[in-house]
Amino acid sequence: MPAADTPLQILYADDSLLVLNKPSGLLSVPGRGEDKQDCLSRRAQSLCPDALVVHRLDMATSGLMLMARGAAMQRALSQLFERREVHKRYLAVVDGRLASASSADGWGLIDLPIAVDWPRRPLRIIDAAGKPSQTRWRSLAFDDAADSTRVELEPVTGRSHQLRVHLQALGHPILGDALYAPGAVQASSPRLLLHACALRLLHPATGAPLSFESPPDF
């Protein structure tokens, strides 16, 4: 976990919202227990007391995270997410060679429902009775020496662990995934190689287009 005195990376701030760069290993919100109270939202609130969570990234995932300034803006941003008007992209490195999709633009679609794996919660599984879940994906490059593929991902829906579960379902778990990858794939990276690299939306107060990018450190 990043040390408590690690500088908070705020990429954008105004009276309505914040865009932060979350490091891998830091919770988005407080967890259960005294040892899980340090998190991105509390670090942000130490600088901006009115900062409120709108969405989350898994603890192991790094990258762009949006926070609202005040309850009214939290509602407005939440509505943008509900209407799928906040566009996010991720970069990941997965095990094995993930061949390019056969579509003209190179993008494929994973359309598999996801449900809570109740005996092993908080894990998720692919289940016909689960919630509809879609992820767009595109292979970028294959690393022959590491037998891994760099992949760009665009979640259409926003289920918990969606990207990790969908890539596991394709037979290409993310390197370093301690929840969904077999032991050798977990051990291939000291962290989960999943990063929220791009975020686009219209400013809920002004209507101005906002676009942010954050390159991964892997």
C-alpha positions in Angstrom: 0.0 0.0 0.0 1.3 3.5 -0.8 2.5 5.3 2.3 0.1 7.7 4.0 2.5 10.6 3.2 2.6 9.7 -0.5 1.5 12.9 -2.4 -2.1 12.7 -3.7 -2.1 13.0 -7.5 -4.9 15.4 -8.4 -5.0 15.8 -12.2 -8.0 18.2 -12.2 -9.9 20.2 -9.6 -12.7 22.8 -9.7 -15.7 23.7 -7.6 -17.7 20.7 -9.0 -15.4 17.7 -9.2 -11.9 16.2 -8.8 -10.0 13.8 -11.0 -7.4 11.7 -9.2 -4.8 9.2 -10.1 -5.2 6.2 -7.7 -2.1 4.1 -7.1 -2.4 0.3 -7.0 -2.7 -1.1 -3.5 -4.8 1.8 -2.1 -8.5 1.3 -1.3 -11.0 3.6 -3.0 -13.1 3.9 0.1 -12.7 2.7 3.8 -12.9 -1.0 4.4 -13.9 -3.0 7.4 -11.4 -2.8 10.3 -9.0 -0.2 11.6 -6.3 -1.3 9.2 -8.5 -0.5 6.2 -9.3 3.1 6.9 -6.6 4.7 4.8 -8.0 5.1 1.3 -8.2 7.5 -1.7 -11.5 9.1 -0.7 -10.2 10.0 2.8 -6.9 11.3 1.5 -8.9 13.5 -0.9 -11.2 14.7 1.9 -8.2 15.8 3.9 -7.6 18.4 1.2 -11.2 18.9 0.0 -13.7 18.1 2.8 -16.7 18.1 0.4 -15.2 15.4 -1.9 -17.6 12.5 -2.3 -17.3 9.1 -4.1 -19.1 8.6 -7.4 -17.5 5.3 -8.5 -14.7 3.0 -7.4 -11.6 1.2 -8.6 -10.6 -2.1 -7.1 -7.8 -1.8 -4.5 -5.3 -3.5 -6.9 -6.3 -1.4 -9.9 -4.6 1.9 -10.6 -5.6 5.0 -12.6 -8.2 7.7 -13.0 -11.0 8.1 -10.5 -13.6 10.8 -10.4 -15.0 12.4 -7.2 -17.8 15.0 -6.8 -17.6 18.2 -4.8 -20.8 18.1 -2.6 -24.0 16.1 -2.6 -25.7 17.8 -5.5 -22.8 17.2 -7.8 -22.5 13.6 -6.6 -26.1 13.1 -7.8 -25.4 14.8 -11.1 -22.3 12.7 -11.8 -24.0 9.5 -10.6 -26.7 10.2 -13.2 -24.1 10.5 -15.9 -22.7 7.1 -15.0 -26.3 5.6 -14.9 -26.9 7.0 -18.5 -23.5 5.7 -19.6 -22.3 9.1 -20.4 -19.0 8.7 -18.6 -16.6 6.9 -20.9 -13.7 5.0 -19.4 -10.8 3.0 -20.9 -8.3 0.7 -19.3 -5.1 -0.9 -20.2 -4.2 -4.5 -19.0 -1.6 -7.1 -19.6 -3.1 -10.6 -19.9 -1.6 -14.1 -20.0 -1.0 -15.7 -23.3 -1.7 -14.5 -26.9 -5.1 -12.9 -27.2 -5.7 -12.8 -30.9 -7.2 -9.6 -32.4 -10.9 -9.5 -32.9 -12.2 -10.2 -36.4 -14.2 -7.0 -36.6 -13.1 -4.2 -39.0 -12.1 -1.9 -36.2 -10.3 -4.6 -34.2 -12.7 -4.3 -31.2 -14.4 -7.4 -29.8 -17.2 -7.6 -27.3 -17.5 -9.8 -24.2 -21.1 -10.2 -23.4 -21.4 -12.5 -20.4 -23.6 -12.1 -17.3 -21.8 -11.7 -13.9 -23.1 -12.8 -10.5 -21.8 -12.8 -7.0 -20.1 -16.1 -6.1 -21.9 -16.3 -2.7 -19.8 -19.2 -1.2 -16.6 -17.2 -2.0 -17.8 -13.6 -1.9 -16.6 -11.0 -2.8 -15.6 -13.0 -5.8 -17.7 -12.9 -9.0 -18.5 -15.6 -11.5 -20.0 -15.9 -15.0 -23.6 -17.0 -14.4 -26.6 -17.0 -16.8 -28.7 -15.7 -13.8 -26.3 -12.8 -13.2 -26.5 -9.2 -14.3 -26.0 -8.4 -18.0 -22.3 -7.3 -18.4 -20.5 -6.1 -21.5 -16.8 -5.3 -22.1 -15.3 -4.1 -25.3 -11.7 -5.1 -25.9 -8.9 -4.7 -28.4 -5.5 -6.5 -28.5 -2.6 -4.0 -28.8 0.6 -6.0 -28.8 1.9 -9.5 -28.0 5.1 -10.0 -26.0 6.6 -13.3 -27.2 9.2 -13.4 -24.4 6.7 -13.0 -21.6 3.8 -14.8 -23.5 1.5 -11.9 -22.6 -0.8 -9.5 -24.5 -1.3 -5.8 -23.9 -5.1 -5.1 -24.2 -7.2 -2.0 -24.3 -10.6 -2.3 -22.5 -13.8 -0.3 -22.5 -16.4 -1.4 -20.0 -20.0 -0.9 -21.3 -21.5 -1.8 -17.9 -19.9 -1.3 -14.5 -20.1 -4.6 -12.5 -17.7 -5.3 -9.7 -14.6 -7.1 -10.9 -16.1 -7.0 -14.5 -12.8 -6.7 -16.4 -11.0 -9.3 -14.4 -13.8 -11.8 -14.6 -14.4 -11.3 -18.3 -10.8 -11.7 -19.2 -10.6 -14.8 -17.1 -13.6 -16.1 -19.0 -11.7 -15.6 -22.3 -8.9 -17.8 -20.9 -6.6 -14.8 -20.5 -6.5 -13.7 -16.9 -4.7 -10.4 -16.0 -1.1 -10.8 -14.8 -0.8 -10.4 -11.1 -4.5 -11.0 -10.4 -4.6 -12.5 -6.9 -8.3 -13.2 -7.2 -8.9 -14.7 -10.6 -5.6 -15.9 -12.1 -3.9 -19.3 -11.4 -0.8 -19.2 -9.3 1.8 -18.9 -12.0 0.0 -15.9 -13.6 -0.5 -14.3 -10.2 3.3 -14.6 -9.5 4.2 -13.2 -12.9 3.7 -9.6 -11.6 4.0 -8.0 -8.1 0.7 -6.1 -8.8 -2.4 -6.4 -10.9 -1.6 -5.1 -14.4 -4.8 -3.2 -14.8 -4.9 0.6 -15.1 -7.7 3.1 -15.8 -6.0 5.1 -18.5 -8.7 7.4 -20.0 -11.8 9.2 -18.8 -14.2 11.4 -20.9 -17.4 13.2 -19.9 -19.3 16.5 -20.3 -18.9 18.7 -17.2 -22.2 18.4 -15.4 -22.2 22.1 -14.5 -20.9 23.8 -17.6 -21.4 21.2 -20.4 -17.8 21.6 -21.4 -16.1 18.4 -22.7 -13.5 16.9 -20.2 -10.9 14.4 -21.3 -8.1 12.9 -19.1 -5.4 10.4 -19.7 -3.0 8.6 -17.4 -0.3 6.3 -18.8 0.3 3.1 -16.7 3.6 2.4 -15.1 3.8 -1.1 -16.7 
